[in-house]
Amino acid sequence: MNASLGQLMAPFADASDLQLVRSAQSGQNRAFDQLVLKYRPTVLQLAMRYTRNPADAEDTAQEVFIKAYRALRHFRCDSAFYTWLYRIAINTARNFLKARRRHLAECAADSPDDNDAALHSTRLQELATPEELTLVDDIRASVNAALQALSEALRTVIILREIEGLTYKQISTAVGIPVGTVRSRVFRARNFIDHQLRRVSDRGLRRGS
């Protein structure tokens, strides 16, 4: 009789990330499957923040784990697995956005009459509401517009800090920049978003560090 999925995964259910990584590096694919089960929701959420589209987020998350699996043998375990995975996820999401922008530009060039409609559709998609940061519709719109107006560098750190809940050190490892630079970028991003929020609420962000 075939074993159930739960029985197959049971030996790895309580294993640490380091144990799972070491097992996966030794050729035990079920250990990597356990890492996928553990981190897929988080990676999918991060991909959604960038792509603003469920189908694109699914494709991006799948590509993230494919890249992680192929690169796992090079992971030296000198940092946390999830920060290493975050870096792959961020780079994959960025590459997806660049490819999408190129595709939209090519479509606009091929169909100039549809240019305004394409831009309008894209803006509507990119202004999807991040519910975790907002309480009412007007504040949601302002926060999301502010996020989209940020540079990619600032948007990345503020998403990882405020939405994903990473520490400054974890963000530093994931993005590959000094902790001081992370703090500076988070401050600048918060300040910009706070300024935008004050247009609709005199409370601003009212967040600590």
C-alpha positions as CSV (number, residue, x, y, z in Angstrom):
1,M,0.0,0.0,0.0
2,N,1.3,3.4,-0.9
3,A,2.3,5.7,2.0
4,S,0.4,8.9,2.3
5,L,2.0,12.3,1.8
6,G,1.9,13.0,5.5
7,Q,3.8,9.7,6.2
8,L,6.4,10.5,3.6
9,M,7.0,14.0,5.0
10,A,6.8,12.9,8.7
11,P,10.6,12.4,9.2
12,F,11.2,16.0,8.3
13,A,8.2,17.6,10.0
14,D,10.1,18.8,13.1
15,A,13.4,19.3,11.4
16,S,15.1,22.7,11.5
17,D,15.8,24.7,8.3
18,L,19.5,23.8,8.6
19,Q,18.7,20.1,8.9
20,L,16.3,20.3,6.0
21,V,18.9,22.1,3.8
22,R,21.6,19.6,4.7
23,S,19.3,16.7,3.9
24,A,18.2,18.3,0.6
25,Q,21.9,18.9,-0.3
26,S,22.6,15.3,0.2
27,G,19.9,14.3,-2.3
28,Q,16.8,13.9,-0.1
29,N,14.2,15.7,-2.2
30,R,11.5,15.3,0.4
31,A,13.5,17.6,2.7
32,F,13.4,20.4,0.0
33,D,9.7,19.7,-0.4
34,Q,9.3,20.4,3.3
35,L,11.0,23.8,2.8
36,V,8.7,24.6,0.0
37,L,5.6,23.8,2.1
38,K,7.0,26.0,4.9
39,Y,7.9,29.0,2.9
40,R,5.7,28.9,-0.2
41,P,2.9,31.1,1.4
42,T,5.5,33.8,2.4
43,V,7.2,33.7,-1.0
44,L,3.8,33.9,-2.7
45,Q,2.8,36.9,-0.6
46,L,6.0,38.6,-1.5
47,A,5.6,37.9,-5.2
48,M,2.0,39.3,-5.0
49,R,3.4,42.5,-3.6
50,Y,5.5,43.0,-6.7
51,T,3.3,41.5,-9.5
52,R,-0.1,42.6,-8.2
53,N,-1.6,39.6,-10.0
54,P,-2.4,36.1,-8.5
55,A,-1.5,34.2,-11.6
56,D,1.8,36.1,-12.1
57,A,2.6,35.7,-8.4
58,E,2.1,31.9,-8.7
59,D,4.4,31.7,-11.7
60,T,7.0,33.9,-9.9
61,A,6.8,31.8,-6.7
62,Q,7.3,28.6,-8.7
63,E,10.3,30.1,-10.5
64,V,11.8,31.1,-7.1
65,F,11.7,27.6,-5.8
66,I,13.1,26.2,-9.0
67,K,16.0,28.6,-8.8
68,A,16.5,27.8,-5.1
69,Y,16.5,24.1,-5.8
70,R,19.1,24.5,-8.5
71,A,21.3,26.7,-6.4
72,L,20.9,24.9,-3.1
73,R,24.2,23.0,-3.5
74,H,26.0,26.3,-3.4
75,F,24.3,27.5,-0.2
76,R,26.9,27.4,2.5
77,C,24.5,27.8,5.4
78,D,26.4,30.8,6.7
79,S,23.1,32.8,6.8
80,A,19.5,31.8,7.5
81,F,17.8,29.9,4.7
82,Y,14.8,32.2,4.6
83,T,17.0,35.3,4.0
84,W,18.8,33.5,1.2
85,L,15.4,32.5,-0.2
86,Y,14.1,36.1,0.1
87,R,17.0,37.4,-1.9
88,I,16.2,34.9,-4.7
89,A,12.5,35.9,-4.4
90,I,13.2,39.6,-4.6
91,N,15.5,39.2,-7.7
92,T,13.0,36.9,-9.4
93,A,10.2,39.4,-8.8
94,R,12.3,42.3,-10.0
95,N,13.2,40.4,-13.2
96,F,9.5,39.6,-13.7
97,L,8.6,43.3,-13.5
98,K,11.3,44.3,-15.9
99,A,10.1,41.6,-18.4
100,R,6.5,42.8,-18.0
101,R,7.5,46.4,-18.6
102,R,9.4,45.5,-21.8
103,H,6.4,43.5,-23.0
104,L,4.0,46.3,-22.4
105,A,6.4,48.7,-24.1
106,E,6.6,46.4,-27.1
107,C,2.8,46.0,-27.2
108,A,2.3,49.8,-27.0
109,A,4.7,50.3,-29.9
110,D,2.9,47.7,-32.0
111,S,-0.5,49.1,-31.2
112,P,-0.3,52.8,-30.6
113,D,-4.1,53.3,-30.7
114,D,-4.4,51.0,-27.7
115,N,-1.6,52.8,-25.7
116,D,-3.9,54.7,-23.4
117,A,-6.0,51.6,-22.6
118,A,-2.9,49.5,-21.9
119,L,-1.5,52.1,-19.6
120,H,-4.8,52.5,-17.8
121,S,-5.2,48.8,-17.3
122,T,-1.6,48.5,-16.0
123,R,-2.2,51.3,-13.5
124,L,-5.3,49.8,-12.2
125,Q,-3.5,46.5,-11.7
126,E,-0.5,48.1,-10.0
127,L,-2.8,50.1,-7.7
128,A,-4.1,46.9,-6.1
129,T,-4.7,47.5,-2.4
130,P,-2.3,46.2,0.2
131,E,-4.8,45.4,3.0
132,E,-2.2,44.8,5.6
133,L,-1.1,48.5,5.6
134,T,-4.5,50.2,5.5
135,L,-7.8,50.5,7.3
136,V,-10.0,52.4,4.8
137,D,-10.2,52.8,1.1
138,D,-8.8,56.3,0.8
139,I,-5.8,55.4,3.0
140,R,-5.3,52.2,1.1
141,A,-5.2,54.1,-2.2
142,S,-2.7,56.6,-0.8
143,V,-0.4,54.0,0.7
144,N,-0.4,51.9,-2.5
145,A,0.2,55.0,-4.6
146,A,3.0,56.0,-2.4
147,L,4.6,52.6,-2.5
148,Q,4.5,52.6,-6.3
149,A,6.0,56.1,-6.4
150,L,9.0,55.0,-4.3
151,S,12.2,53.9,-6.0
152,E,12.6,50.1,-6.3
153,A,15.3,50.2,-3.6
154,L,13.1,52.0,-1.1
155,R,10.0,50.0,-1.9
156,T,11.9,46.7,-1.4
157,V,13.1,47.5,2.1
158,I,9.8,49.0,3.3
159,I,7.9,45.9,2.1
160,L,10.3,43.6,3.8
161,R,10.2,45.6,7.0
162,E,6.6,46.7,7.3
163,I,4.7,43.9,5.5
164,E,7.0,40.8,5.8
165,G,8.2,41.8,9.3
166,L,11.9,41.1,8.7
167,T,14.5,42.7,11.1
168,Y,17.0,45.2,9.8
169,K,19.7,42.6,9.9
170,Q,17.6,40.1,8.0
171,I,16.8,42.7,5.3
172,S,20.5,43.5,5.1
173,T,21.3,39.8,4.5
174,A,18.4,39.4,2.0
175,V,19.1,42.5,-0.1
176,G,22.9,42.5,0.3
177,I,23.4,46.0,1.8
178,P,24.7,47.3,5.2
179,V,22.3,47.5,8.1
180,G,22.8,51.2,8.2
181,T,21.7,51.6,4.6
182,V,18.6,49.5,5.4
183,R,17.7,51.8,8.3
184,S,18.3,54.9,6.1
185,R,16.1,53.5,3.3
186,V,13.3,52.5,5.7
187,F,13.3,55.9,7.2
188,R,13.2,57.6,3.9
189,A,10.4,55.3,2.7
190,R,8.4,55.8,5.8
191,N,8.8,59.6,5.6
192,F,7.6,59.7,2.1
193,I,4.6,57.5,2.7
194,D,3.8,59.5,5.9
195,H,3.8,62.7,3.8
196,Q,1.4,61.2,1.3
197,L,-0.9,59.9,4.0
198,R,-1.2,63.3,5.6
199,R,-3.1,64.3,2.6
200,V,-6.0,62.1,3.7
201,S,-5.3,61.7,7.4
202,D,-3.5,64.0,9.9
203,R,-2.3,60.9,11.7
204,G,0.2,59.8,9.1
205,L,1.9,56.5,9.7
206,R,2.5,57.0,13.5
207,R,4.9,54.1,13.6
208,G,7.9,53.4,15.7
209,S,11.2,52.1,14.4
